[in-house]
């Protein structure tokens, strides 16, 4: 009996297709990372983060995002949030620290990190989260789009959810160095060359408008930079002459050519190492 060629093709395609993703065991961890090829949610045993009280100079953004997250974790209405602005000023650190803070009262709150390049798979991810007995903060760090990048279209599935709507148990937090997520020259080029300039630009700029919360992070002053370091020293019990600390911290920022929360932490890491203090 001759095999049907269509049966052979169907069998070959079935062997090539990936196995369906198993039902995630969300109770095993508080944070996960989404991967594709194959689709899976990898639990994170220990999240890389600092305590909320160590984030200095961003009080207004901290309080706003903390309140929004507590409402979401409690099952109440809450907004998607875009944290935008200067590099190294604690945008991603704030998201992770707030998750840890809210987790103490709401153990059902899970943090799921999604990479920008995996945005096209977000519909499949939402299908796994939809209907689960947990609340999910879907987190995308350093979100931005370059020329000819079509991934931004997938972002709408997270923010709007199409005809199904965004799952009630999912909120989306993103960080970006750009307020409008697109390069300025890309927006200007669309405006100048499109047949209908306003419509061409609107689709891209309106991405930011779909976030209910816009939280801006700006370069810190020298006093704020030094306050961050003072807070780290107090937290980890490092004793050092204030004038020496100030001089070394200012010299460190001068060699880096910038001031930020990241630079303050890098200086403190160096200081702690010289003082024989473990940070883990």
C-alpha positions in Angstrom: 0.0 0.0 0.0 1.5 3.3 -1.1 1.7 6.1 1.5 -0.2 9.2 0.7 2.3 12.1 0.1 0.0 14.5 2.0 0.1 12.2 5.0 3.9 12.2 4.9 4.0 16.0 4.7 1.5 16.3 7.6 3.6 13.9 9.7 6.8 15.8 8.9 5.2 19.2 9.8 4.0 17.7 13.1 7.5 16.5 14.0 8.9 20.0 13.2 6.3 21.9 15.2 7.3 22.7 18.8 5.6 20.9 21.7 3.0 23.0 23.4 4.3 24.9 26.5 3.4 23.2 29.7 1.1 24.9 32.2 3.4 27.3 34.2 3.8 26.6 37.9 3.5 30.1 39.1 3.5 29.2 42.8 7.1 28.2 42.6 8.6 31.7 42.2 7.7 35.4 42.4 9.5 36.4 39.2 9.9 34.9 35.8 11.6 35.6 32.5 9.8 34.9 29.2 11.8 33.1 26.5 10.8 31.9 23.0 12.0 29.1 20.8 10.6 27.2 22.6 8.1 29.3 24.6 8.7 29.0 28.3 8.5 31.0 31.5 11.8 30.5 33.4 11.5 31.1 37.2 14.0 33.5 38.8 15.4 32.1 42.0 16.8 35.5 43.2 15.9 38.8 41.6 18.8 41.3 41.2 17.5 44.3 43.0 18.1 46.9 45.8 15.8 47.9 48.6 13.2 50.6 47.9 14.6 52.8 50.7 18.0 52.9 48.9 16.5 54.7 45.9 17.1 58.4 46.6 16.0 61.5 44.6 13.0 59.9 42.9 10.4 60.2 45.7 7.5 61.4 43.5 7.9 58.7 40.9 8.4 56.1 43.7 5.2 57.1 45.5 3.1 57.2 42.3 4.3 53.8 41.0 4.0 52.2 44.5 0.4 53.4 44.9 -0.5 52.2 41.3 1.1 48.8 42.0 -0.6 48.3 45.3 -4.0 49.0 43.7 -3.3 46.6 40.9 -2.1 43.9 43.3 -5.2 44.3 45.3 -7.5 43.8 42.3 -8.4 47.4 41.7 -8.1 49.6 38.6 -4.5 50.6 37.7 -2.6 52.0 34.8 0.2 50.7 32.6 3.3 52.8 33.3 6.2 54.2 31.2 9.3 55.2 33.2 11.3 57.4 30.9 14.4 59.6 31.1 18.0 59.8 32.0 20.1 56.7 32.0 21.2 55.2 35.3 18.6 57.0 37.4 16.9 53.9 38.8 14.0 53.3 36.4 14.4 49.5 36.3 15.6 49.4 39.9 12.4 51.1 41.0 10.2 48.5 39.2 12.0 45.6 40.8 12.1 47.3 44.3 8.4 48.1 44.2 7.5 44.6 43.2 9.4 43.3 46.3 7.8 45.9 48.5 4.2 45.1 47.4 4.9 41.3 47.4 5.0 41.3 51.2 1.3 42.1 51.4 0.3 40.6 48.1 2.1 37.3 47.5 0.0 36.7 44.4 1.9 39.4 42.5 4.3 38.0 39.9 6.9 39.9 37.9 7.4 38.7 34.3 10.3 40.2 32.3 9.8 40.4 28.6 12.7 41.3 26.2 11.9 43.9 23.5 13.0 41.6 20.7 10.4 39.1 21.9 7.4 41.5 21.7 6.0 39.7 18.6 5.4 36.7 20.9 3.5 38.7 23.5 0.1 37.4 22.4 1.1 33.9 23.3 2.5 35.1 26.6 -0.8 36.9 27.5 -2.7 33.7 26.7 -0.7 31.9 29.4 -1.3 34.7 31.9 -4.9 35.3 31.2 -7.2 33.6 33.7 -4.4 32.5 36.0 -5.1 33.1 39.7 -2.3 35.6 40.0 -1.6 39.3 39.2 1.2 39.9 36.7 3.5 42.9 36.2 4.8 42.5 32.7 8.1 44.3 32.6 10.1 45.4 29.6 13.4 47.2 30.3 15.0 49.7 27.9 12.1 49.8 25.5 12.6 51.8 22.3 12.2 51.3 18.6 14.6 52.1 15.8 14.1 52.8 12.1 12.2 50.1 10.2 11.4 48.4 13.5 7.9 46.9 13.4 8.0 45.5 16.9 6.1 48.5 18.1 2.9 47.1 16.5 3.1 44.1 18.9 3.2 46.5 21.9 -0.4 47.4 21.2 -1.5 43.9 22.1 -0.1 44.5 25.6 -1.6 48.0 26.0 -4.9 47.5 24.3 -5.3 43.8 23.9 -7.3 43.9 20.6 -10.9 42.7 20.7 -10.2 40.5 23.7 -8.8 43.4 25.7 -5.7 43.3 27.9 -6.1 40.6 30.6 -7.5 42.1 33.7 -4.7 40.5 35.8 -1.9 42.0 33.7 -0.3 45.4 33.9 2.6 46.5 31.7 5.6 48.5 33.1 8.3 49.7 30.7 11.4 51.8 31.0 12.9 53.8 28.2 15.3 56.6 27.6 12.8 58.2 25.2 9.5 59.7 26.1 7.9 58.8 22.8 9.8 55.5 22.3 10.8 56.5 18.8 14.0 58.4 17.6 13.1 62.1 17.0 14.6 62.0 13.5 12.3 59.0 12.7 9.2 60.9 13.7 10.3 64.0 11.8 11.1 61.9 8.7 7.6 60.4 8.8 6.1 63.8 9.2 7.9 65.3 6.2 7.6 62.4 3.7 4.2 60.8 4.3 1.2 61.4 2.1 -0.8 62.0 5.3 1.9 63.2 7.8 -0.3 63.5 10.8 -1.7 60.0 10.5 1.8 58.5 9.9 3.2 60.1 13.0 0.2 59.5 15.1 0.5 55.7 15.1 4.0 55.9 16.5 3.8 58.7 18.9 0.4 57.5 20.3 2.2 54.4 21.7 3.3 56.5 24.7 -0.2 57.9 25.0 -1.4 54.4 25.7 0.5 54.4 29.0 -1.7 55.8 31.8 1.3 56.8 33.8 4.3 58.7 32.5 7.1 59.0 35.1 10.0 61.2 34.2 13.6 60.6 35.5 16.0 63.4 35.2 19.8 63.8 35.9 20.6 64.2 39.5 22.3 67.1 41.2 25.6 66.7 43.0 23.8 66.9 46.4 21.5 64.1 45.3 24.4 62.0 44.1 26.2 62.4 47.4 23.0 61.6 49.3 22.7 58.3 47.5 26.2 57.4 48.5 25.5 58.4 52.1 22.4 56.2 52.2 24.4 53.2 50.9 27.1 53.8 53.5 24.5 53.9 56.3 22.7 50.8 55.0 25.8 48.7 54.9 27.5 50.2 58.0 30.6 51.7 56.3 32.4 54.2 58.4 34.4 56.9 56.6 35.4 60.5 57.1 32.7 62.6 55.5 35.2 64.9 53.8 37.2 62.0 52.4 34.0 60.4 51.2 32.9 63.5 49.4 36.2 64.1 47.8 36.5 60.5 46.5 32.9 60.5 45.3 33.3 63.7 43.4 36.5 62.5 41.8 34.8 59.3 40.8 32.0 61.1 39.0 34.5 63.4 37.3 36.3 60.3 35.8 33.0 59.0 34.6 31.9 62.3 33.2 28.4 62.0 34.6 26.3 61.8 37.8 23.5 59.2 38.2 22.2 56.6 40.6 24.2 54.0 38.7 27.4 55.9 39.0 26.8 56.4 42.8 26.3 52.6 43.2 29.4 51.9 41.2 31.4 54.2 43.4 29.9 52.6 46.5 30.7 49.1 45.2 34.3 50.1 44.8 34.3 51.7 48.3 32.7 48.6 49.9 35.3 46.4 48.2 38.2 48.5 49.6 36.6 48.4 53.0 36.1 44.6 52.9 32.3 44.9 53.1 30.2 42.3 51.3 27.1 43.5 49.5 25.4 40.2 48.9 
